[in-house]
Amino acid sequence: MKKPRHRIESDKAGSKSPISHRSLVLSVVIALTAILYGACSRTPDDPKRYLPADSLIAVASDDLGAALRPVVRNASKQAGINTLPDLSNLDGLKIAAAITGFEAREIPADGNRSVLDLRPKVVAIMELNAWSWQVNSIIENGIGELINQAYGGEAELESYPISDGQYYVWTARDGRRIMAFVAGGLVFIANDEAALDKVLSVRSGSEQALSFNFADAKGENREIVARGIITEAGIAQISNILAIQMAIGSVEDEESKQFISAALPVIVRNSIKQVEWTAVDDGAGFEDRYRIVPEPKIGQVFAETLEAGKGEFRELAKMIPADAAMITFYNLKDSRIAWRSILLSIQAVSDPVTARLAPVFAKTLAEPYGIDDTESFLAAAGNRIASFRIDPEGEQVAVTGLAVDETLLRRSMTKELAETKNVEKIGSYTILRAEEYCYAAGDGGRFAAGDCAAVEKAVGAATAGGSLAGTDVERQIADVSRAAAVTFSTRNVDLAAILSLFGGRVPEGKSGVERIITTTNFDSGGAKRSAKSDFGLIGWMLESGENKE
């Protein structure tokens, strides 16, 4: 069948679009639903049943309006906008999406480092509860212009019937493409042809659908607004990508690079079966709940060895700068047993070569803090420690706590740090300086070790003021400090990137800040993480999709 083809002309051809290619699928989804959702009374379909069995990542919501409203509400509040964008057209809209693969390329960064640019292959499925002729008309006109603007003008559209629906392909001058298929009120949109073909094969019955219980994607629990999963196949691919990124971007030691690039993906694949995600509207923002499902034997071991202790966070807060970008409080019943169990579990799921390299890699995890002997450090530092970083890049980090054996603690540091003659006093604190690291010890066993800038700031906070003690952040961490680990972090939020998707305008130069409190606990079913924040994972996805390439 000959495919009708025509070029969409635009008076904005060549101009820079405010919509990035990565966010184009989402922009089309929002535009379609705002115009058409609920335009007829036909029996709606369920998009979740078309997600492919071999999806790497899948997410779904039975009420897109409910899923987006906390993000829009908090973004508008931080932007100083009193009139919220109207999301009523999205209420009750069912949507599902899958990532079926990734394209990755290495891009040079600063110095000798490089980063991976990831391009996910995404397909979105939505039920508009509208007639096909209504959807097709909007796609061929209004949506076509939206895509044309995103592609800088002169996008070429191909449209032809397939089976019981209509197929669309928009092609930019540089070869980028967006595809869509419309059948009844069901719309499939993708940035990759193979991804779209997969869901259409599921629809036709030639491929299996994903087997995952999305029942609470809204369901009876009205607070749950979305659910998702990283499948076993997804964990395999993501672990490969992360290992490459870590190896090329952050590690200089060749043995560690070998371990990360070759062994880490194997360890992750053999340890973790899947990751489940549930987004909850808690009234103030989101609680993102994660369940990391391990191999049963590993889950049982971690439930016994990574048990939370009964320590308090407040005493440690006195050496943590109040403006730290990230803080993690570890509160374990026995930190040495926990550490040994992690190493033994890594070795248990590894081949002999990988098992031999595991201690070498483990040593690199403590290296940024100037620690040479992790076992001795944990014996001397006790079961309550906190790490923090003071810079966005994560280069300036330190660990602090209350030493139970200061002599052993000092011996656990690197040889250069333990034997340095460069010693100074600030108040009651003694600071040891080496070329790369510093170590500070004060009254009551207080210590800090790591990057010199971070250690100096910790000593300054303890002696001259400006510590986390008595702050709202300290109280937030203390309230949940009975978890095995608690992390507080902040990040800057591009409010315009979020609100522009819904027609909102943000005053120029206005940015937002998100505070995130994450707790981690372990039981026989795996690791349970709860992250409370203003924008949640959904907000991060909206913002990341809209960021320019």
Secondary structure, DSSP 8 states (H G I E B T S, - for coil): ----EEEE--TTTTS--SS-STTHHHHHHHHHHHHHTTSS-S----GGGGSBTT-SEEEEES-HHHHHHHHHHHHHHHHT-SS----GGGTT-EEEEEEEEEEEEEEE-STT-EEEEEEEEEEEEEE--S-HHHHHHHIIIIIHHHHHHHTTS-EEEEEEEETTEEEEEEE-TTS-EEEEEEETTEEEEESSHHHHHHHHHHHHTSS-B-----GGGSSS-TTEEEEEEE-HHHHHHHHHHHHHHHHHHT---HHHHHIIIIIHHHHHHHHEEEEEEEEEE-SSSEEEEEEEEE-HHHHHHHHHHS-B----SGGGGGGSBTT-SEEEEEEBS-HHHHHHHHHHHHHHTS-HHHHHHHHHHHHHHHGGGTBS-HHHHHHHH-SEEEEEE-STTS-SEEEEEE-S-HHHHHHTB-HHHHT---EEEETTEEEEE-SSEEEEE-GGGEEEEEEHHHHHHHHHHHHHS-BSTTSHHHHHHHHTTTSSEEEEEEEEE-HHHHHGGGT----TT--EEEEEEEEEEEETTEEEEEEEESSHHHHHHHHHHHS--
